[in-house]
Amino acid sequence: MELTAISELMSRIGPDNLDIDEVEESEEGKWQIDLSNDVVIFADWAPNPARLVFSTLIGRPNVDRRFVVFESLLTFNSLWEENSGAKMAINGAAGEVIVIFDWFADDPTLADLNELLTQFIEYADLWCQYVTCEPEIGMSTPSPMMLMTLLA
């Protein structure tokens, strides 16, 4: 995977994916992908090892659920072998949850990138539902196996 190849692919994803409204390169190797549902995905080139890092903010847990949600995020991160490179984080004091995925590809294609983005969006949406649900509703944590299915 090289930056020039990724730049070429990133310039072509918008028209091929109906969920994407706009792809904007803010500086070399950094893109913002605006989706039709107002979700924003960031894609950042990381050279060592070569990969594209996707991230998106998915929401802030209700104060009554923060402990259980944060515990779920830590448990998820501890399952590094099962989660295909995905990680969960908190965006500072605001406590907004971030989904992060490192994409390693030897010879990435436009179809690969579009498929990955579609799956990343679906998985981020599942986590968003879990993180932001009301305390009385409660939801089960999205499983690493589900992530492996989506991002395989």
Backbone hydrogen bonds, N-H to C=O, Kabsch-Sander energy under -0.5 kcal/mol:
donor,donor_aa,acceptor,acceptor_aa,energy
6,I,2,E,-2.3
7,S,3,L,-3.0
8,E,4,T,-1.9
9,L,5,A,-2.1
10,M,6,I,-3.0
11,S,7,S,-1.7
12,R,8,E,-0.5
12,R,9,L,-1.4
13,I,9,L,-0.6
13,I,10,M,-0.6
16,D,12,R,-0.6
16,D,13,I,-0.5
17,N,13,I,-0.9
17,N,14,G,-1.2
18,L,16,D,-0.5
20,I,17,N,-1.5
21,D,19,D,-0.5
21,D,34,D,-2.9
22,E,34,D,-1.6
24,E,32,Q,-2.7
26,S,24,E,-0.7
26,S,30,K,-1.7
27,E,30,K,-1.1
30,K,27,E,-2.4
31,W,43,A,-3.0
32,Q,24,E,-2.7
33,I,41,I,-3.4
34,D,22,E,-2.9
34,D,32,Q,-0.6
35,L,33,I,-0.5
35,L,39,V,-2.9
36,S,19,D,-3.0
38,D,35,L,-1.6
41,I,33,I,-2.6
42,F,55,S,-3.1
43,A,31,W,-2.2
44,D,53,V,-2.3
45,W,29,G,-3.2
46,A,51,R,-2.6
48,N,49,P,-0.5
51,R,46,A,-2.2
52,L,103,W,-2.0
53,V,44,D,-3.1
54,F,52,L,-0.6
54,F,101,F,-3.1
55,S,42,F,-2.2
56,T,99,V,-1.7
58,I,97,V,-3.0
59,G,97,V,-0.7
62,N,131,V,-0.5
65,R,62,N,-2.3
66,R,62,N,-0.8
69,V,65,R,-2.6
70,F,66,R,-3.3
71,E,67,F,-2.4
72,S,68,V,-1.9
73,L,69,V,-2.2
74,L,70,F,-2.3
75,T,71,E,-2.4
76,F,72,S,-2.7
77,N,73,L,-2.5
78,S,74,L,-1.6
79,L,75,T,-0.7
79,L,76,F,-1.3
82,E,79,L,-1.2
83,N,79,L,-1.3
85,G,80,W,-0.6
86,A,83,N,-2.3
87,K,100,I,-3.0
89,A,98,I,-2.1
91,N,96,E,-3.2
92,G,90,I,-1.7
94,A,91,N,-0.8
95,G,92,G,-1.4
96,E,91,N,-0.6
97,V,59,G,-3.3
98,I,89,A,-2.7
99,V,56,T,-2.4
100,I,87,K,-2.8
101,F,54,F,-2.8
102,D,85,G,-0.8
103,W,52,L,-3.0
103,W,101,F,-0.6
104,F,102,D,-0.7
105,A,103,W,-0.5
113,L,109,T,-2.4
114,N,110,L,-2.7
115,E,111,A,-2.5
116,L,112,D,-2.7
117,L,113,L,-2.7
118,T,114,N,-2.3
119,Q,115,E,-2.4
120,F,116,L,-3.0
121,I,117,L,-2.6
122,E,118,T,-2.0
123,Y,119,Q,-2.6
124,A,120,F,-2.7
125,D,121,I,-2.1
126,L,122,E,-2.0
127,W,123,Y,-2.3
128,C,124,A,-2.5
129,Q,125,D,-2.4
130,Y,126,L,-1.9
131,V,127,W,-3.2
132,T,128,C,-2.6
133,C,129,Q,-0.8
137,I,134,E,-1.1
138,G,134,E,-2.1
147,L,143,S,-1.7
148,M,144,P,-2.6
149,T,145,M,-2.0
150,L,146,M,-2.3
151,L,147,L,-3.1
152,A,148,M,-0.9
